[in-house]
Amino acid sequence: MAEVLKEINGKALADLEDPATKQQIKAGQQVPGFAWLKDDGTTLCGNWIYSGVFTEAGNLSARRDPTDPSGMGVHPAWGWSWPANRRVLYNRASCDLDGKPWDPSRKQVWWSEATQKWVGNDVPDFKADSKPKDHMGPFIMNPEGVGRIFGPLAAFADGPFPEFYEPTESPIDNPLHPQQTHNPVVKRFKTPDDKYGTPKDGYTVVCTTYRMTEHYHYWTKNNPMNVQLVPEPFIEIPAELANDLGVRGGEKIKVSSIRGEYIAKAMVTKRIKPMMIDGKKVYQIGFQIHQGFRGIAEDEGKDARTLANTLTPTVYDPNAFTPEFKGFLVKVERA
Amino acid sequence: MTNGWVDMKNTDMMLIMGGNPAENHPCGFKWPVEAKRTRNAKMIVVDPRFTRTAAVADMFCQIRAGSDIAFLGGLIHYALENNRIAKDYLAHYTNAGFIVEKDFKLPDVDGLFSGFDAEKQTYNRASWNYQGAGGKAPAPTEAKPGMPPPLPPLPGTVDFDPTLQNPNCVFQLLKKQYSRYTPEMVERITGIPKEQFLKAADLYTSVRKDGDMKKVSTIIYAVGWTHHSFGTQIIRTAAIVQLLLGNVGRAGGGVNALRGHSNIQGATDMAGLFDSLPGYLKVPTPADASFADWMKRITPTSSKPAVWDSFNYNGNTPKFAVSMLKAFYGDAATKQNGWAFDYLPKVDRNYSWVQMWDDMYRGTLKGMLAFGMNGVAIGPNSKKNIDALKKADFLVVGEIYPNETSDFWRAPGISTDEMKQIQTTVYNLPCAGFAEKDGSMTNSARWVLWKNTAVPTPGDARLWLRFSRKFVSSTKKKAASSPIPSST
């Protein structure tokens, strides 16, 4: 595997010299960082942001030196962070226009008049010799050089400023603009398995899912110790909702979305209170995701369960394509 | 993360929202606790549930799941109204003073930004641009035959108002956009009572009281923010809050995603998504006829006020791309053949997770290699994914345990008779677990950390790398008779 990381770091394919420092590296040597990469075929690098992780000094990700000279949690020789072992991105912005830290008690980087360079406790995320008076923007990865309050052109599919839209399944129309309740560029799927519930169909409870300390995703249901800690799923419901249903803690309830159902014991809680949403009383419930139909408890014939995601809708964020797992509509009944 | 786990000990103020680190990142959570203990930092938790993180917070607000943008938009509104902003930072380190195109329209009337195409359900984003110096619109770009017209470029020199007063500058548009996000509106949407919201907003923005720049606040989130049909925009709103308050780039500040898996950060860095190549280089599309074409499209040129300087580090994209293609294709990548650009797959449409399962459900995707993930369980809409696998020709699962994906054919609700009808061939390959292999993991803080093999793989189990190597060599053998792409 170390060979893979070496290739990801990159190496010289010809003898190279840095025109500024006159530093030389020979063909076949690991490049010290991405500043050495060329567009003429004389360097090789699997992933430029990782360039610097495995240099002629060895595998820097294997370093375990805990020293922290600044006391600010930088730990510069513990592993290696991309890019260029910088711990805080855009750290030029930690200084005022003159290159002095906004807070002298938490000095990260600063402009050194003596050396005419940016120096510091962290690796400056900036052009090292750019004088403050030249007004180079600290957000060097943006063509503007500055942070984007307005995200222009193709930066986002659904607007240069964020606007609130309701989840695909929501208990109310969007109070900001009821005629445009949802994110307008989010597409719904159209197969027979793709259905989306509404309060009119009886789906009025807002549901979310989460993870627990005692389990890791869908994995630890195969580990006896984790299964001992949390052997079966449960559904957290507000005490008021439990009263409405006549359900006590430990009794089984059924949560259904328009796509499917999930049955488990009720955990009646005061940790989730009923809410007033745009003048309507709305219940929220939640349950953990960690069980399924294969695992220690499952294989012992303790009732085969459906998966938590049986309930969630097929719909996703138009920028990152992440599905909408949280904030869908369900109904809750005694099982 | 812009910052890192250990750096959280430097903060004065925390907003934890869409995440529950006390329970889900219990080890990392010691750093927020350290900030409370040693700096008297304050912690605000906003969550649908009173979690264990909320239990140690200075303030808790119960929010309706999915209404986060309303809360954060309300925070922007509050900061602007009460002058709790970092003025110099805003004017010099953000695009607040940039003038926006006259044709750009906010969604304040009908919920739509300018350029919406209702039929295609997409935006024409040409008006979402800065105005060029002297009020000039950027030059229009020509469409290639059969391709949609590309967007105009960013103007090289941007019209700019350092006083932030121009009604069409980003700062004034921001003010207008969030003027609707009043405490009353926040209450209607999120369910957080107005008085409670105001208390939280006052506390969070108190780091910029009287314009003082010394204090720093951080925003911490996890998948409670990303798992929405507007997840990216939730994080965008948080970024705007942090830019407005001058919290980005600073120790104890930033916008910090808590990753749920030890190497999720590494997976995205290494092209875990269909639309990126290693190091977040954008994938080529069929519209990129050559390496030069591709580079022209994905290499930005600087766009800034005349009196400022911009490093535009992504201007180095061709160096990163050529070096990557040399790593991929070695001597086969030459200047003459555009660094073997023709070998790179051209991504013609969306191949994201949900789309992939939809393709299989519709019968256009015939098989799947499922390694290190339980696709049926991780959903969404597990039943659809199970129904999709029933239609596949084959499924290869590489795992250390049988799971809901390898055993999709015996999901609850599938009868014995129905099982007999399922024709999918399933191959189960015993793989290595995390303790059975060496390699690096990249944590939430972008720290790459090497680990050594702790125990050997049992029985017939093999590293995924061994299997993938075999797939590659056998595919190469089969493809040996196909013509090599011509040089461009």
Interface residues (C-beta under 8 A of the other chain):
Chain A: M1 A2 V4 L5 E7 I8 G10 L13 F34 L37 K38 D39 D40 G41 T43 L44 C45 G46 N47 W48 I49 Y50 V53 N59 S61 A62 M72 G73 V74 H75 W78 G79 W80 S81 W82 R87 V88 L89 Y90 N91 R92 A93 S94 D96 L97 W102 D103 S105 R106 Q108 D125 F126 K127 S130 D134 H135 M136 G137 P138 F139 I140 M141 N142 P143 E144 G145 V146 G147 R148 I149 F150 G151 P152 L153 A154 F156 A157 D158 G159 P160 F161 P162 E163 F164 Y165 E166 P167 T168 S170 N174 P175 L176 H177 Q179 Q180 T181 H182 N183 P184 V185 V186 K187 F189 T191 D193 D194 V206 C207 T208 Y210 R211 M212 T213 H217 Y218 W219 N222 E236 R259 G260 K270 R271 I272 K273 M275 M276 I277 D278 G279 V282 Q284 G286 I289 G292 F293 R294 A304 R305 T306 L307 A308 N309 T310 T312 P313 T314 V315 Y316 D317 P318 N319 A320 F321 T322 P323 E324 F325 K326 G327
Chain B: T2 N3 G4 V6 D7 K9 N10 N20 E23 N24 P26 W31 P48 R49 F50 T51 Q62 R64 A65 G66 S67 I69 A70 L72 G73 D88 Y89 H92 Y93 T94 N95 A96 F98 V100 F104 L106 P107 V109 D110 G111 L112 F113 F116 Q121 T122 Y123 R125 A126 W128 N129 Y130 L151 P152 L154 V158 V170 F171 L173 L174 Q177 R180 Y181 M185 R188 I189 G191 M213 K214 K215 V216 V223 G224 T226 H227 H228 S229 F230 G231 T232 Q233 I234 R236 T237 A239 I240 L243 L244 G246 V248 G249 R250 A251 G252 G254 G260 H261 D269 M270 L273 P278 G279 Y280 P300 T301 S302 S303 K304 V307 W308 D309 S310 F311 N312 Y313 N314 N316 P318 K319 F320 A321 V322 S323 M324 K326 A327 F328 G330 A333 T334 K335 W339 N350 S352 W353 V354 Q355 W357 D358 Y361 R362 N374 V376 A377 I378 G379 P380 N381 S382 K383 K384 D387 Y401 P402 N403 E404 S406 D407 R410 A411 P412 G413 K437 D438 G439 S440 T442 A445 R446 W447 V448 L449 W450 L465
